Amino acid sequence: MKGDYQDLVDEISTLLGAPATLENRDFGLIAFGAHDSEDDSAMDPVRTRSILTRKSTPAVRAWFEGFGITRATGPVRIPAAPDAGVNRGRICLPVRHRGVVLGYVWLLDAEPGPSHAQLTAAMEVAARIGDLLADEERAGADLSRELRATLTAERGWQYDMAVAALRTALGPDADGLHALICLAPWPDEDSPSPRTVPGAAALCTVPWSRPRTGDAGPGPGMGAASRTGAGARPGSGGGARAGSGAASRTGAGARSGSGGGTRVASGAGARTGAGGGLAGDPGPGAPAGSTEGGGAARALAALVRLRSGDNLSPATTAAGRLQATAGAAGVAGIASPRRGLADLDIAWREAASAARAASAQPHLGPLAEWAALGPYRMLTALPPAEPDPAVRALLAPAHAELARTAEVFLDHAGQAGRTATALGIHRQTLYYRLSRVEQLTGLDLDEGEDRLLLHMALKAARL
């Protein structure tokens, strides 16, 4: 950005044949042209101080503003005032954007001075400088309040008002292409400055629910899902038979679901896996999460500008920078790209769902894209609910190993050999565990719908 300003200042210096300096509206020096004149008066005390200290005194600022430069829309000539340290007259080119003054280009005046055509051309360059200053000002603005209001408002007039406020704050950027990022958990109450995150238009923290102490479920470290192969049948032996890789039912009571009277305590294991996955839906309107034993937690939302819808690299780069700030505990989700802000609430649900999925399934993270979630797009869209009655007993902490065995078995398309290898156990041990799963759940793992129910229930329990 600094180089862009210097190039434009040099362009004005060339157009007008005089060294130019660029200051912001607070008279802070941004860039200046080369001074190669042998005339000592070209560097009067005011200009020398501005270049050496990169700012002007309040008195000098008030004196120049007295000539109406804050209201001017065209070049302003200011006479010399040796008593004020201004040995040479000045030409001030106001730098404006959408009618708002953001800075000034200064040139030393001399006879006969630049022509009207030269000054017109210089003002066109000043307008380009104004565009750059406006972009930088928006990038550095703290829009956390506007973004948070949009992400936490319910659909309706409140949401519409929040979107309108954010659109006004973002200016022309509001109609551009964006991707929304959710990073959770976020360790700080405050969001970082957008200037520290490449491509970020706005950032904010929002409430995030996290799992209750003592929740348990399928353990981490599951094998990746496989889409190939039919189930294997073991040879005859003392173990339980497995048709299509599933354990057979074992005697009376196999469908009771009681597992010999084993029941799970109310709520135990209902919401998250043992890997410490995040729980709850941090979508719009989510309350400040203070789940049982978990305390309040936060997520960070980042709205990142994109160049094209098929290139998410600005979003992934920003997410990586934020994850490095948050530490190893943070996972990130990225929503599908969208143009404009109308569906920002939907994008937030996607980003938050992707973060939840990345926390539940390590192979999806630590950075997950909504478009690549597969079945988790459906699972994370379901409203929070107690686990299906058939799997409650299986999700009890005492049966965590059985739940893990069942999930790995289903992840491997019911292939006994691959499942046993992934778990590091003998096939007969696998068949015994699967028969126990059937006893606890009352499900028949030879039946496709029963297997589907169990697989969905185990995956949902991670969320």
MARDREN-932361 format. One line per 10 residues: number of its first residue (from 1); their letters; for each residue x, y, z of C-alpha. Coordinates in steps of 0.02 Angstrom, whole numbers. Example, Ala and Ser with C-alpha at 12.3 -4.5 7.8 and 13.67 -1.06 7.14 Angstrom:
! residues 2
1 = as = 615/-225/390; 684/-53/357
END
This chain:
! residues 463
1 = mkgdyqdlvd = 0/0/0; 142/120/42; 219/91/-129; 53/131/-212; 46/300/-125; 225/339/-173; 192/297/-356; 41/412/-361; 134/554/-275; 276/535/-400
11 = eistllgapa = 146/540/-540; 79/706/-477; 256/775/-459; 290/729/-640; 126/804/-701; 156/971/-614; 345/978/-623; 361/1006/-436; 394/894/-286; 233/842/-199
21 = tlenrdfgli = 196/777/-24; 46/675/33; -27/693/207; -181/616/286; -321/726/352; -230/738/520; -76/807/430; 23/647/454; 149/621/315; 115/471/201
31 = afgahdsedd = 233/498/53; 338/635/-28; 423/665/-194; 608/690/-219; 674/867/-189; 817/895/-311; 804/1083/-321; 959/1188/-283; 844/1325/-218; 858/1326/-28
41 = samdpvrtrs = 687/1406/-14; 608/1247/-84; 627/1172/91; 553/1297/210; 537/1255/397; 359/1190/384; 398/1068/243; 562/1014/325; 475/977/490; 337/881/401
51 = iltrkstpav = 462/768/313; 579/743/461; 447/716/596; 310/648/481; 184/769/554; 142/954/572; 109/1056/729; -71/1098/780; -35/1281/743; 21/1244/564
61 = rawfegfgit = -130/1131/538; -250/1265/600; -168/1396/490; -185/1293/330; -363/1236/373; -408/1419/389; -401/1429/200; -547/1308/184; -452/1155/126; -566/1038/226
71 = ratgpvripa = -716/1095/122; -631/1121/-46; -665/1006/-192; -529/1078/-305; -353/1151/-291; -328/1286/-159; -188/1416/-172; -113/1471/-6; 4/1621/0; 173/1624/84
81 = apdagvnrgr = 185/1675/266; 367/1690/321; 316/1731/501; 232/1559/510; 382/1471/431; 295/1457/262; 423/1540/148; 340/1481/-12; 159/1481/-64; 70/1314/-76
91 = iclpvrhrgv = -52/1227/-189; -162/1105/-94; -252/966/-186; -388/896/-70; -396/706/-74; -578/655/-60; -680/497/-72; -869/505/-91; -865/686/-35; -763/654/123
101 = vlgyvwllda = -589/730/137; -460/597/182; -298/689/149; -203/824/54; -71/833/-82; 43/983/-59; 150/1071/-190; 258/1226/-182; 183/1365/-287; 285/1466/-411
111 = epgpshaqlt = 256/1582/-558; 181/1550/-681; 123/1391/-593; 35/1238/-665; -99/1259/-797; -282/1220/-773; -263/1060/-876; -116/1004/-769; -211/1035/-608; -362/941/-675
121 = aamevaarig = -253/791/-716; -172/801/-544; -344/802/-460; -388/642/-553; -234/561/-476; -284/633/-306; -453/545/-326; -361/379/-349; -265/415/-190; -433/445/-105
131 = dlladeerag = -492/272/-159; -337/194/-82; -356/291/80; -540/240/92; -496/57/65; -363/65/200; -479/155/320; -614/23/296; -487/-116/318; -429/-40/482
141 = adlsrelrat = -602/2/547; -671/-97/691; -834/-164/620; -853/-296/756; -1013/-218/823; -1097/-216/652; -1043/-393/607; -1093/-463/777; -1265/-382/766; -1292/-462/595
151 = ltaergwqyd = -1237/-636/650; -1341/-638/809; -1502/-558/745; -1655/-661/703; -1724/-650/526; -1844/-505/511; -1832/-318/529; -1691/-329/657; -1585/-432/539; -1624/-316/394
161 = mavaalrtal = -1570/-165/497; -1410/-251/553; -1366/-297/373; -1400/-118/317; -1284/-49/452; -1146/-170/404; -1170/-130/220; -1152/56/256; -995/27/359; -914/-81/225
171 = gpdadglhal = -956/37/83; -930/-32/-94; -849/-188/-21; -1019/-243/42; -1074/-294/-133; -917/-395/-166; -881/-580/-150; -847/-641/28; -819/-800/127; -864/-810/311
181 = iclapwpded = -748/-902/432; -791/-973/603; -647/-1012/720; -685/-1095/887; -649/-1089/1026; -577/-914/1024; -469/-876/1178; -497/-689/1191; -649/-581/1224; -596/-458/1088
191 = spsprtvpga = -570/-489/904; -404/-444/821; -389/-294/707; -435/-329/526; -267/-254/480; -180/-405/555; -280/-529/451; -249/-527/263; -407/-494/163; -520/-473/315
201 = aalctvpwsr = -661/-346/297; -729/-369/474; -705/-481/626; -802/-507/787; -824/-630/930; -991/-716/961; -1056/-835/1095; -1015/-1017/1070; -1079/-1167/1167; -957/-1300/1218
211 = prtgdagpgp = -981/-1475/1288; -1035/-1511/1464; -910/-1587/1582; -926/-1775/1587; -1005/-1797/1415; -940/-1949/1326; -968/-2039/1164; -872/-2121/1025; -688/-2094/1052; -570/-2001/937
221 = gmgaasrtga = -453/-2079/813; -581/-2169/706; -530/-2240/539; -578/-2143/383; -738/-2196/296; -721/-2321/155; -836/-2335/6; -775/-2500/-66; -804/-2683/-45; -939/-2798/21
231 = garpgsggga = -941/-2873/193; -834/-3023/234; -894/-3184/312; -781/-3270/436; -755/-3456/431; -841/-3571/552; -772/-3568/725; -823/-3531/900; -862/-3348/866; -1023/-3264/815
241 = ragsgaasrt = -1067/-3265/630; -1054/-3101/536; -1158/-3085/379; -1101/-2945/263; -972/-2906/394; -1106/-2884/530; -1123/-2980/690; -1272/-3098/702; -1407/-3083/832; -1368/-3184/988
251 = gagarsgsgg = -1515/-3267/1070; -1671/-3201/1152; -1674/-3020/1202; -1561/-2968/1059; -1687/-2832/1009; -1732/-2776/1182; -1612/-2630/1177; -1588/-2649/1364; -1422/-2740/1357; -1469/-2841/1510
261 = gtrvasgaga = -1540/-2693/1600; -1399/-2573/1562; -1466/-2395/1548; -1381/-2228/1524; -1400/-2085/1645; -1503/-1940/1584; -1405/-1837/1459; -1245/-1935/1475; -1150/-1946/1314; -1288/-1860/1220
271 = rtgaggglag = -1198/-1714/1142; -1016/-1741/1103; -877/-1863/1077; -740/-1897/1200; -621/-1798/1092; -690/-1637/1164; -795/-1587/1015; -891/-1425/1021; -1075/-1436/1059; -1225/-1327/1023
281 = dpgpgapags = -1273/-1222/873; -1182/-1055/871; -1297/-988/736; -1390/-824/737; -1472/-786/902; -1370/-914/999; -1365/-876/1186; -1203/-848/1274; -1154/-1028/1302; -1150/-1078/1482
291 = tegggaaral = -1182/-1261/1464; -1177/-1373/1615; -1002/-1371/1683; -935/-1294/1523; -945/-1107/1556; -955/-969/1428; -854/-984/1268; -828/-882/1112; -803/-908/927; -723/-785/807
301 = aalvrlrsgd = -811/-737/646; -709/-665/502; -780/-593/342; -646/-610/208; -644/-533/34; -625/-652/-114; -567/-619/-291; -668/-761/-367; -791/-892/-308; -679/-1037/-359
311 = nlspattaag = -527/-977/-262; -541/-987/-73; -356/-956/-43; -382/-783/38; -502/-865/162; -389/-1013/199; -240/-895/222; -339/-787/343; -400/-941/436; -223/-1005/453
321 = rlqatagaag = -165/-839/524; -308/-840/650; -277/-1021/700; -96/-979/736; -158/-840/850; -285/-953/937; -165/-1097/966; -181/-1283/935; -355/-1295/1011; -442/-1194/877
331 = vagiasprrg = -531/-1270/727; -600/-1169/582; -745/-1185/461; -769/-1090/298; -939/-1058/220; -976/-1062/35; -932/-897/-52; -1072/-771/-71; -1090/-603/-155; -1162/-467/-46
341 = ladldiawre = -1226/-479/133; -1408/-532/118; -1375/-714/167; -1239/-684/295; -1340/-778/428; -1346/-932/317; -1159/-917/283; -1128/-909/471; -1226/-1069/500; -1121/-1153/366
351 = aasaaraasa = -957/-1090/438; -1006/-1138/616; -1066/-1310/558; -901/-1339/469; -806/-1292/627; -913/-1413/730; -881/-1551/603; -694/-1517/604; -694/-1533/793; -794/-1695/788
361 = qphlgplaew = -699/-1778/645; -512/-1741/647; -492/-1797/466; -600/-1648/414; -496/-1519/506; -420/-1418/577; -490/-1315/432; -651/-1378/354; -746/-1309/206; -935/-1323/208
371 = aalgpyrmlt = -936/-1386/30; -822/-1532/78; -915/-1593/233; -1011/-1732/145; -1140/-1810/263; -1098/-1684/399; -1187/-1551/297; -1349/-1643/340; -1301/-1694/516; -1250/-1520/571
381 = alppaepdpa = -1410/-1448/499; -1518/-1554/614; -1582/-1468/771; -1502/-1522/936; -1591/-1674/1005; -1569/-1818/1125; -1492/-1973/1046; -1605/-2103/967; -1674/-2222/1102; -1593/-2370/1015
391 = vrallapaha = -1417/-2303/1045; -1432/-2221/1216; -1360/-2369/1308; -1218/-2386/1183; -1170/-2204/1212; -1146/-2229/1398; -964/-2199/1452; -951/-2382/1504; -977/-2437/1324; -861/-2312/1238
401 = elartaevfl = -754/-2451/1164; -905/-2539/1091; -966/-2375/1015; -795/-2345/939; -793/-2522/869; -964/-2499/790; -915/-2333/711; -754/-2399/638; -847/-2552/572; -976/-2441/486
411 = dhagqagrta = -842/-2320/424; -761/-2469/337; -922/-2520/249; -947/-2671/361; -785/-2756/308; -730/-2862/455; -551/-2885/400; -517/-2701/374; -607/-2655/534; -507/-2779/639
421 = talgihrqtl = -346/-2712/563; -395/-2531/596; -436/-2573/778; -288/-2688/802; -395/-2832/866; -432/-3012/815; -583/-3043/706; -666/-3151/839; -648/-3006/961; -730/-2894/831
431 = yyrlsrveql = -876/-3016/809; -901/-3026/996; -905/-2836/1012; -1027/-2817/868; -1143/-2946/946; -1138/-2844/1107; -1180/-2687/1005; -1333/-2778/937; -1384/-2831/1111; -1369/-2653/1179
441 = tgldldeged = -1459/-2569/1035; -1583/-2700/975; -1522/-2663/799; -1482/-2795/668; -1318/-2751/584; -1366/-2861/437; -1504/-2735/397; -1459/-2581/296; -1580/-2463/383; -1522/-2519/555
451 = rlllhmalka = -1342/-2490/503; -1389/-2319/435; -1475/-2271/597; -1328/-2326/702; -1200/-2239/591; -1297/-2074/593; -1324/-2084/781; -1140/-2113/814; -1087/-1969/701; -1220/-1853/773
461 = arl = -1160/-1894/949; -991/-1817/905; -1075/-1650/870
END
